[in-house]
Structures are given as structure tokens and as C-alpha cells.
Amino acid sequence: MGTKSEILFQRARKIIPGGVNSPVRAGKAVGMDPPFIARAEGCFLWDADGNQYVDYVGSWGPMILGHSHPDVVQAIGDQIKNGTSYGAPTALEVELAELIIDMVPSMEMVRMVNSGTEAAMSAVRLARGYTGREMIIKFEGCYHGHADSLLVSAGSGVATLGIPGSPGVPKDLAQKTLSLSFNNMDEVRRAFEQYGSQTAAVIVEPIPGNMGVVLPNTEFLSMLRRITKDYGSLLIFDEVITGFRVSAGGAQELFGIMPDLTCLGKIIGGGLPVGAYGGRKDIMERVAPDGDIYQAGTLSGNPLAMAAGLATLKILQKGMIYPELEKRGRALFSGLEDAARSSGLKVVVNRVGTMGSMFFTDKAVTDFASAKKSHTGMFRAYYAEMLNRGIYLAPSAFEASFISIAHDEEVIQKTIESARESFRSLKGKVY
Ligand SMILES: *Cc1c(COP(=O)(O)O)cnc(C)c1O
């Protein structure tokens, strides 16, 4: 016997690797089996056993309007009566493309795909095809989906060529990816001195969210813009998380820095599977069938996904929602920080708008190396305490928490109170 979630997990593990369709969900990093979710509304989730949680994962980023937003539900419902997929052009995808180009400053053309992985993989292929070069520069701790070229994370230091971050990634391909430390301009400069003329692109999360939230130094992103231009390489912003989250036009609008290509995902699907990549017209025109660089998708531009994305972006486009989101983000994360400090715990809180992370360390977190200083044992204990109080966090010390417009003042105060109790019970224990 066990809970419904436990029984489901036992069944799942027999037939799905780790019992999950995406690794972090399994909860290995926190040593806990995952609740199986049955239902969601607003900022709440309910598991198969009827337990209610306040959701700070938001499906890992898409749910900025909260779950089951009436406009999104209506849009999907209206479309579903007309069929679910045609494999042919539709008005919906044109409308969504126009809206994206209107909102994201650097984008002149866009191609829809089905996930962030596909968006980043396709943008890298396009950059390689367009420049006729093969090397890619990325940053440690940034995640760009699981395409072979982008799984490389090890090999810090300019001279070190990347090694595969995963068995199965061909060595020859991994060697074409340089992984540098985020915010380190010297490393970038040295990498370009040595490999600049072979470098197709620099791909970066302008505000990394996949090592926990890390803020870019003001000069770092503009330096990337300058140096890529000088060497004839492309700058790719992976805004799969930051797009439509940190502002209506993403991080590029927030910082006023225009990349050549942008990857989108998560929010543009309104909770359905979507990704997109786009940017400068002269580059995007190289994509088939206008150009010779191939990329395709049976379900790309899927009408249900387009309808959900369109309904979501229409609300975000007005921009009215962002000052309110900022207010709630500030209230939550400064409340958590305050609660930790008043229990005598050392934490670092990094936040932009509604995305933020709390690291259990007393040193500034500015890159992957400093993020890894965070005390994972303490995070594990904090995670368990919070889950017991009905607060659903990402089950990893190196993930962002996301809030939505459905997280109201009351829920945020309840969360801070739960954190206060959790910190009290952590205090004085050894991890
Ligand atoms: C989630 C994410 C991806 C991958 O998107 P999927 O839809 O999971 O394939 C790529 N880049 C960033 C920055 C992400 O956060």
C-alpha cells in the first residue's frame, strides 16, 4: 500500500526511465519521490491524493498567467472544435508570428518549432550554415536544451576544448563547443583571440535560469554583442525562459541589446508544446524553403499550441501586467531573504522580476562555479519542509522559482510564513 502518487511512481519506474519524461521531475536531487499531479488552477496544483500545493515551478516557466487562465482555456476550446492538426499553413500561426515580431525587438522573421531544444538546435545549425563556421561558444551552467552540440558543460578555461557532458555525444562534435564561465569577459576575449575566426556563434541565456538565477554584469552582454560583431560571429540569445517573462520584449528589451538570433519557448506556447527561433531577416531567409538550411516539423505551428500562445501573448503584449508582476516578485523574494536572515541563515537571493533563486551560500552567485557553492544538503532539507507545508518548489538547488499573475498577496505572504517556519526548523541542524 501507499499513496496514489507512490503507486503511480512504482508503475512508472518499470516502464519509463526513472519513472519520468524529463529527468529533474524524478526528485533525485532532493531524495524524494515526486507527487503525481492531477489538476491545476491559478497558482495551485493538486496531486493524485488530493493534496494542494502553491506552485512555484509553473511547468518550469510557461505558466506566467497561472494555470487554466480563462482566455487560454477558451482559445484552446474554440480551436479544438475545428481540428487539432493539419500539417498545413493557418491564420493562427501568422497572427502569432506577427505578434512575436511586434513584441521582441530584434526579431524580423520567426520559425515555429515544438520545443526550446528544437529552437536552440535549429538556431545553432542556422548560425553554422550562415557563417560557414563550426565552432560554438556557450557558458557553463547555461542550458539550451539537449541537442548534442549544446550538452557540453565541462571544460572551463579558454584553452580547454569541451568534453561531452553526456555519453552519446560524439567527441568530434563536442570539440566544436567551447564552454566558458558566465560573466567572465577575459575568457571570452581570449577565446575569440584564438578561435574567433572559426566561431559561428555565441549562445547565451541573457539572464541564466538553469543554474539558478544569475544576473549578467552590465558590461558582459554588451561585450558579447561587440566581440561577435567584430569577428563576424552571430550572437544568439536563448530567451526560452526570459522571453515574455522579464518584460514584454524579453531580456533584450530590458537591457537594450539586440542579438542576431533569438530562441523562444515556454511562455509562447501558453502551456502547450512550442518553441520558436528567429531574428535578422537576412539570416532567417537562409532557412528552407527560402534558403538551403534545412529544418522542418510535422506538428510545427500546431493550431492548438498557436491558439494557446496567442491568447497568452495578447494579455502580455499590453505590458500592464509587468509592474504588478515585479511588485509580487519583489515581495516574495525579499520576504524569503528576510525570513532566512532572521533565522540566522546565510543566503543569496538573485531575482529579475518573477524569476528568482535562493542559494544557501554567503558569497555572491555570478556564475556556475559560485552557484555550485550553494549548500545542497540544506536546500534538500528546505525543499522537504516547504513541500510538507504545501509549497511546491523545483526539486533542485540549481533551478529558478517562477511566479505568475495568479500568485496574489495572500499566497505570497503564506509562502513567506511557511519559509519562516521551515528555516526555524533548519536552524542549528547539521547537513
Ligand atoms: C527550457 C529551456 C530550453 C529547452 O526547452 P525545452 O522545451 O525543454 O526543450 C532551452 N533553453 C532554455 C534557456 C531553457 O530554459
The ligand as an SDF file (V2000), in Angstrom:
LIG
                    3D

 15 15  0  0  0  0  0  0  0  0999 V2000
   13.8010   25.0020  -21.0050 C   0  0  0  0  0  0  0  0  0  0  0  0
   14.9010   25.5820  -21.7760 C   0  0  0  0  0  0  0  0  0  0  0  0
   15.2970   25.0760  -23.0200 C   0  0  0  0  0  0  0  0  0  0  0  0
   14.7380   23.8020  -23.5750 C   0  0  0  0  0  0  0  0  0  0  0  0
   13.3770   23.8750  -23.8260 O   0  0  0  0  0  0  0  0  0  0  0  0
   12.5280   22.5010  -23.9330 P   0  0  0  0  0  0  0  0  0  0  0  0
   11.1840   22.9590  -24.3570 O   0  0  0  0  0  0  0  0  0  0  0  0
   12.5910   21.8750  -22.5880 O   0  0  0  0  0  0  0  0  0  0  0  0
   13.2030   21.6590  -24.9550 O   0  0  0  0  0  0  0  0  0  0  0  0
   16.2420   25.7550  -23.7410 C   0  0  0  0  0  0  0  0  0  0  0  0
   16.7960   26.8820  -23.2620 N   0  0  0  0  0  0  0  0  0  0  0  0
   16.4660   27.3920  -22.0630 C   0  0  0  0  0  0  0  0  0  0  0  0
   17.0900   28.6610  -21.6060 C   0  0  0  0  0  0  0  0  0  0  0  0
   15.5240   26.7380  -21.2720 C   0  0  0  0  0  0  0  0  0  0  0  0
   15.2390   27.2170  -20.0580 O   0  0  0  0  0  0  0  0  0  0  0  0
  1  2  1  0
  2  3  1  0
  2 14  2  0
  3  4  1  0
  3 10  2  0
  4  5  1  0
  5  6  1  0
  6  7  2  0
  6  8  1  0
  6  9  1  0
 10 11  1  0
 11 12  2  0
 12 13  1  0
 12 14  1  0
 14 15  1  0
M  END
$$$$
